[in-house]
Amino acid sequence: MNPTILVTAPKLAKAGADLLAQAGARVLYLANPDSAEEVEHIMATQPVDAVISRTVQLSARAIASCPTLKVISKHGVGVSNIDVDAATSRGIPVYVTPGANAQSVAEMTLGLMFAAARRIAWMDGELHAGRWSRAQDGVELHGQTLGLVGFGQIGQRVATVCMALGMDVAAFDPALSDGKSPVEGVRLVASLDALLPMVDVLSLHVPLNKHTRNMLGAAQFNAMRRGAILVNTARGEVVDEPALIAALQTGQLHAAGLDTMAIEPLPAGSPLAAQPNVVLTPHVGGSTPAALAGMASGAARNVLGWLQGAPVDPSACVNPQVFS
């Protein structure tokens, strides 16, 4: 029997859609990419075998309502929008697509870092408005220290480029408990508290979980060097946004470059948008055509492999306990 696969978005990149078509899958898409209610309705009324999850919430209620569901794959790596516990309780594996968007997110990180350091977005807006406003208080990054929180594939790419610029790079990642850096020249430190006082630029590359939610607040910003820069291409909820705004307003932080916010889409009137030293992009770090193709094909292989009895590398599963 041909499988029914729900993609929780209005479309899937051709690389993934072609794999599903070759497998003879019946593919369902959302009309509204932000509607958790539509996800729940489809899963309660259709014989869905697999879900390729984008950004909308995949709730415990949706998972429980679908007796035919066998496997879930995230289109990316962050599973904070998926109720993994609910899937695990049903023995349903939840896969991710590690590395598929790493290069694109790394490049977005670098773009935000440069833009925040030199106030590029603000000057661009001034010139488009007809004003010759020349910001001359930008930060030269050569000789500065970059701190990376999370040192996986994205952080490693960022580190390599920043060292080529002449920056010192230090990283904290509890997964690297052996103290051996995967990138020569990068210093590993034992804790976030040890990292913060030494950095001029802090870049976040961690998943959202109970350990990382609000991991940066007033105390952490005050521990950083005055005039430091924050870059976040991870998850907005990792940062206490009121504390971030206060640090930006007092000059404790020179600037911030944010591809992700605590509430998305960013609400009208958000105080973040009113800060002249914040560069904002709408969570598109991994949304280049190349990255979308890689995530789509990876997610398609994940679900098809499981359904066809040839599952992919179990290291791509976030709840491997379902295999036991």
HUHU-V789543 format. One record per backbone hydrogen bond with DSSP energy under -0.5 kcal/mol. CO is the residue of the C=O (numbers start at 1). NH is the residue of the N-H. E is the energy in kcal/mol with one decimal. If there is no record, write none. Layout:
# HUHU-V789543
CO_NH_E + CO_NH_E
This chain:
# HUHU-V789543
3_5_-0.5 + 3_26_-3.1 + 4_49_-2.9 + 4_50_-1.5 + 5_7_-0.5 + 5_28_-2.8 + 6_8_-0.6 + 6_52_-3.1 + 7_9_-2.2 + 7_30_-0.8 + 8_56_-0.5 + 9_30_-1.8 + 13_16_-1.2 + 13_17_-2.4 + 14_18_-2.9 + 15_19_-0.9 + 16_20_-2.1 + 17_21_-2.4 + 18_22_-2.5 + 19_23_-1.3 + 20_25_-2.4 + 21_24_-1.7 + 25_27_-0.7 + 26_5_-3.0 + 28_7_-3.0 + 31_33_-0.5 + 32_35_-1.7 + 34_36_-0.9 + 35_39_-1.5 + 36_40_-2.4 + 37_41_-2.3 + 38_42_-2.5 + 39_43_-2.4 + 40_44_-1.6 + 41_45_-1.1 + 42_45_-0.6 + 42_46_-1.9 + 46_48_-2.1 + 49_70_-2.7 + 49_71_-1.1 + 50_6_-2.7 + 51_53_-0.7 + 51_73_-2.8 + 52_8_-2.4 + 53_75_-2.9 + 57_59_-0.7 + 58_83_-2.3 + 59_63_-2.3 + 60_64_-2.8 + 61_65_-1.6 + 63_66_-1.1 + 65_67_-0.7 + 66_69_-1.5 + 70_93_-0.6 + 71_51_-1.7 + 72_95_-2.8 + 73_53_-2.8 + 74_76_-1.5 + 76_97_-3.0 + 77_79_-0.6 + 79_82_-1.8 + 81_58_-3.3 + 82_84_-1.8 + 83_87_-1.7 + 84_88_-3.0 + 85_89_-2.3 + 86_90_-0.7 + 87_90_-0.9 + 87_92_-2.7 + 88_91_-1.8 + 91_93_-0.6 + 93_72_-2.3 + 93_95_-0.5 + 94_318_-2.8 + 94_319_-0.5 + 95_74_-3.2 + 97_100_-1.5 + 99_102_-0.7 + 101_105_-2.5 + 102_106_-2.4 + 103_107_-2.3 + 104_108_-2.0 + 105_109_-2.5 + 106_110_-2.1 + 107_111_-2.3 + 108_112_-2.7 + 109_113_-2.2 + 110_114_-2.5 + 111_115_-2.5 + 112_116_-2.7 + 113_117_-2.4 + 114_118_-2.0 + 115_119_-0.9 + 115_120_-1.5 + 117_139_-2.5 + 119_123_-2.2 + 120_124_-2.5 + 121_125_-2.3 + 122_126_-2.1 + 123_127_-2.5 + 124_128_-2.3 + 125_129_-1.3 + 126_131_-2.8 + 127_130_-1.6 + 131_133_-1.6 + 132_134_-0.6 + 133_135_-0.7 + 134_136_-0.5 + 138_140_-0.5 + 139_141_-0.6 + 141_144_-2.4 + 144_146_-0.6 + 144_168_-2.2 + 145_200_-3.0 + 145_201_-2.0 + 146_170_-2.8 + 147_149_-0.5 + 147_203_-2.9 + 148_150_-0.8 + 148_172_-2.6 + 149_205_-3.0 + 152_156_-2.4 + 153_157_-1.5 + 154_158_-2.4 + 155_159_-2.5 + 156_160_-1.9 + 157_161_-1.8 + 158_162_-2.5 + 159_163_-2.4 + 160_164_-1.4 + 161_165_-1.2 + 162_167_-2.4 + 163_166_-1.2 + 166_143_-1.9 + 168_146_-3.3 + 169_187_-2.2 + 170_148_-2.3 + 171_189_-2.7 + 172_150_-2.8 + 173_176_-2.2 + 175_177_-0.8 + 176_179_-1.4 + 179_181_-0.6 + 183_186_-1.9 + 185_187_-0.5 + 187_171_-2.8 + 191_195_-1.4 + 192_196_-2.3 + 193_197_-0.7 + 195_198_-1.6 + 196_199_-1.3 + 196_225_-0.6 + 199_225_-1.0 + 200_229_-2.2 + 201_147_-3.4 + 202_231_-2.9 + 203_149_-2.5 + 204_233_-1.0 + 207_209_-0.6 + 209_212_-0.6 + 209_213_-2.0 + 212_215_-2.0 + 215_217_-0.6 + 216_240_-2.8 + 217_221_-2.5 + 218_222_-2.4 + 219_223_-1.1 + 220_224_-0.7 + 221_224_-0.9 + 225_228_-1.4 + 228_254_-2.6 + 228_255_-1.0 + 229_202_-3.0 + 230_257_-2.7 + 231_204_-2.2 + 232_259_-2.8 + 232_260_-0.7 + 235_238_-1.5 + 236_239_-1.9 + 237_214_-2.8 + 238_215_-0.7 + 238_216_-1.8 + 239_241_-1.0 + 240_244_-2.1 + 241_245_-2.8 + 242_246_-2.1 + 243_247_-2.2 + 244_248_-2.1 + 245_249_-2.3 + 246_250_-1.9 + 247_251_-0.7 + 247_252_-0.9 + 247_253_-2.2 + 251_227_-0.6 + 252_227_-2.0 + 252_228_-1.2 + 255_230_-1.8 + 256_279_-2.7 + 257_232_-2.5 + 258_281_-2.2 + 259_283_-1.4 + 261_236_-0.6 + 267_270_-1.7 + 270_273_-0.8 + 270_274_-0.6 + 271_274_-0.6 + 272_275_-1.4 + 274_276_-0.6 + 275_278_-1.3 + 277_256_-1.9 + 278_280_-0.5 + 279_258_-3.1 + 281_283_-1.7 + 284_287_-2.0 + 288_292_-3.0 + 289_293_-2.2 + 290_294_-2.0 + 291_295_-2.7 + 292_296_-2.6 + 293_297_-2.5 + 294_298_-2.1 + 295_299_-2.7 + 296_300_-2.3 + 297_301_-2.4 + 298_302_-2.1 + 299_303_-2.2 + 300_304_-2.5 + 301_305_-2.5 + 302_306_-1.8 + 303_307_-2.5 + 304_308_-2.4 + 305_310_-3.2 + 306_309_-1.2 + 313_316_-2.2 + 314_317_-1.8 + 316_96_-2.3 + 319_322_-2.1 + 320_323_-2.0 + 321_324_-1.1
